[in-house]
Every structure is written in C-alpha cells, then in structure tokens.
Amino acid sequence: MALRRTRWAVTVHERAPSLDPLGAGLVLWPNAVHALDAIGLGGAVRESALVLGESALRRPDGRFLSRTDGARISARHGAPLLGIRRSDLHALLTDAVGAEALRLGSEVHDPAALAADHDLLVGADGLRSRVRAAGWPGAQAAYAGYTAWRAVVRADVPVTGMSETWGRDERFGIVPMPGGWVYVFATATVGPGLRAGDGAAELAELRRRFGRWHAPIPALLDALEPDAVLRHDVDALPRVPARLHHGTTALLGDAAHAMQPNLGQGACLAIEDAVVLAHTLADGAPVERALEHYSALRRPRAVALSRASAGIGRVTQGVGPVGAAMRDAAVRLTPPRLVLRGSDRAAGWSPPALPSPV
Ligand SMILES: Cc1cc2nc3c(=O)[nH]c(=O)nc-3n(C[C@H](O)[C@H](O)[C@H](O)COP(=O)(O)OP(=O)(O)OC[C@H]3O[C@@H](n4cnc5c(N)ncnc54)[C@H](O)[C@@H]3O)c2cc1C
C-alpha cells in the first residue's frame, strides 16, 4: 500500500496457500496508527480495533506497580493505543492490497533471482527470513531464553485496559479486543524447544503456572479453549544488521530487526518501515541510493528499540527474589509523568510525508 502511493507496481509473494485467520492479538501503539494513517488505512484499523483504556504493570498478587491512562498516551502522541486481532489486521491489509497483487502459495526460494528480475526486492519474510539468510549469512535469530503462549478467549470478565503481570520467571499479559474477546499472552523462562504437548497439555501448563495469580487470570484460563493456545519460543536477532539493504534488496520488519516482544513494537515497526521505505523511494532517486537512505533512517531506531526490549527481557525473565523486589520497587516509585514520558522513545514517532493516492 505504501509503495503504491509512490507509483510502484507491487507483487506480494506469500508462501501460505490461503489466508486463514491466524495468530492471536496485537497491540498497535500510536506510532503504528500514524503509519497506518499515512497509507490511508488508519480509519479502517480504528474501526476494527478497541481503544485501550489503560496500560498497567502488576504483581502476581494483583498489586499495581504502575498505571497509565490510555487517554493520556493518546493525547501525548496524537493517536490511540489499540488492541486488534491479528486476523482482522491481516484481512484489512490483504483486502486493501487486492487479489491481483497478492500471489498466495508462492514461496520464494531464490531471492537473488527474484531481485535480478525486478527493480526492487523487499524481504518482509519474518523472523526466519530467506532473503536475510541469502544476503546477510551471519545474521541469524537466536533463542532469547524464554517461551511464549498466546491465545484469544471470549470471557465474561470485565477487561478494559491492558496489563502485564511480572513474576520472577514468568509474565502474564491481558489485552481486551473488540467484540468481547480478550488476548492473553504468557512467558516462562525454560530451555529451548520444550513443549507440554497438545493444546490441552499447554493449557494445563498455563493453569499450573498462572492459575493462582490475581483475577481475572484464573477466569480467563478457565474460559480458554485448548485449540486456541499457541506456543512459540521467543527468538530474536542478537544484532540488527549493519545495513538493512544490499544493492536493490531491502529488509523490512522482523526480517530486518526481529526483536524480543517486550515493547509490543515488532509489528508496529514493520508498518513504520513500509512507510519510510516508500518515502525514500518517492522522489525517483536511484533505488540503491534510496535504500541507503532507508537503512540510515531505520537502523538506529531498530537498534534502540531492540536493545530496550532485550533490557526488559533481562529484568523480567529469570530474576532472583532480590532482583525482582528491586525492580518492582523501582517501577512503583517512578512518577506517572515519567512513565508516560518513557513511552516517547517507541510511541513518539511520526511518519514522513507520502504522496497523495493516485
Ligand atoms: C509473543 C509475541 C507477542 C507480540 N506482540 C506484539 C504486539 O503486541 N505488537 C507488535 O507490534 N508486535 C508484537 N509482536 C511482534 C510481531 O509479531 C512481529 O514483529 C511481526 O509479526 C513481524 O511482522 P513481519 O511482517 O515482519 O513478519 P511476519 O509476521 O513473520 O510475516 C512474514 C510473512 O512472510 C511469509 N514468508 C516467509 N518466508 C517466505 C518465503 N520464503 N516466501 C514467501 N513468503 C514467505 C510468511 O508466511 C509470513 O506471512 C509479538 C511477537 C511475539 C512473539
């Protein structure tokens, strides 16, 4: 959508044979909402999403460590904090792109050949990017030391804001979605590749770990269908590559800077990348020069947020009792205005201008 604004004819190669509803939920921070506005999709996304009333950190016994009013986040950054189902965001984006540009079941095996046949190749192929593997052989994702569960659940419990509850080795997050759905996620510090088993076994593992945490966590777990539980180990790129392009190939999203999910910014940055990429290609400069500009604009932000996200991982997974008590005290003693100001680094981003639609 962003490249089309700059008069590019785009083909999207997607290896999935069909666009089935997938994934759980996503938080879209104001920076992503601004980026979606820049490509004309902000209105539709707002209609499919829920404005989050609060962003809170809690302890397993329910005590609040910090609470930030969602309205103050919106007012500070000029766009709302939204919860949306991944399947709804996918549907909206694919409808906007249109069937004629989207090739399903089209797995890219040879990125170099594709690049040679086209003016520009954008590797937006995720954490295990083949485009990155081909052009950046040393840049591989590695296990971050913890696993994650995700699910959406329809539960008869009032949830208006998002919250994350921090234990010593574990976290549990709650994000309300439209239509009475709730997105829940959880993490635990464990060795890589371990699995409890099928959905029922993973749900039993979640109950074992979080069933005695504060309300409404037990009620949400009780309402969860085993088939809805997704489990993935958290992998991230230890370092963002020195350049996000080679020749006429650019990396975007997790392919460029897969980071730990602790800021809820991975997809938000992917959307930002798209807008900045289109902006750098808008003035008709040679593609290689435009991509140099793209790398220079995007890499520092990706490095800063990857580091910040890894830092949160370090203080929330595998911390001792003293470390957890110090962490909780530090968060509790941070004045609300500083917490709000702390959102500036990630959420306080505005998109560059793009040409109006044709
Ligand atoms: C537990 C967890 C919670 C998260 N929560 C949030 C959140 O709240 N907010 C947020 O902004 N981010 C969040 N993220 C991060 C977010 O999920 C990712 O950053 C985001 O999905 C990256 O988008 P992407 O388009 O770059 O890659 P992907 O979403 O991985 O998409 C890549 C696409 O490329 C296709 N593909 C791959 N290889 C090929 C090939 N060779 N040929 C053709 N097609 C191919 C895949 O099928 C896929 O459709 C979270 C991540 C985790 C693990």
The ligand as an ORCA input file, in Angstrom:
! r2SCAN-3c Opt
* xyz 0 1
  C       4.526    -13.287     21.999
  C       4.621    -12.169     20.987
  C       3.819    -11.041     21.138
  C       3.915     -9.963     20.232
  N       3.121     -8.877     20.413
  C       3.242     -7.811     19.588
  C       2.427     -6.643     19.764
  O       1.573     -6.581     20.654
  N       2.612     -5.591     18.921
  C       3.542     -5.631     17.922
  O       3.679     -4.626     17.204
  N       4.292     -6.736     17.709
  C       4.164     -7.825     18.512
  N       4.925     -8.933     18.290
  C       5.895     -8.946     17.177
  C       5.201     -9.236     15.846
  O       4.516    -10.470     15.926
  C       6.227     -9.305     14.721
  O       7.186     -8.298     14.869
  C       5.521     -9.135     13.381
  O       4.620    -10.190     13.138
  C       6.546     -9.058     12.251
  O       5.864     -8.876     11.056
  P       6.573     -9.227      9.674
  O       5.565     -8.890      8.626
  O       7.920     -8.614      9.614
  O       6.819    -10.809      9.700
  P       5.767    -11.999      9.817
  O       4.566    -11.575     10.577
  O       6.543    -13.177     10.302
  O       5.315    -12.261      8.314
  C       6.206    -12.820      7.368
  C       5.393    -13.390      6.210
  O       6.309    -13.841      5.194
  C       5.881    -15.131      4.740
  N       7.090    -15.822      4.239
  C       8.162    -16.224      4.980
  N       9.104    -16.777      4.182
  C       8.621    -16.724      2.915
  C       9.132    -17.114      1.634
  N      10.366    -17.692      1.503
  N       8.376    -16.899      0.530
  C       7.148    -16.301      0.633
  N       6.600    -15.912      1.831
  C       7.331    -16.115      2.941
  C       5.257    -15.786      5.974
  O       4.370    -16.835      5.595
  C       4.542    -14.597      6.609
  O       3.239    -14.419      6.099
  C       4.830    -10.036     19.160
  C       5.609    -11.188     18.980
  C       5.507    -12.242     19.875
  C       6.375    -13.473     19.679
*
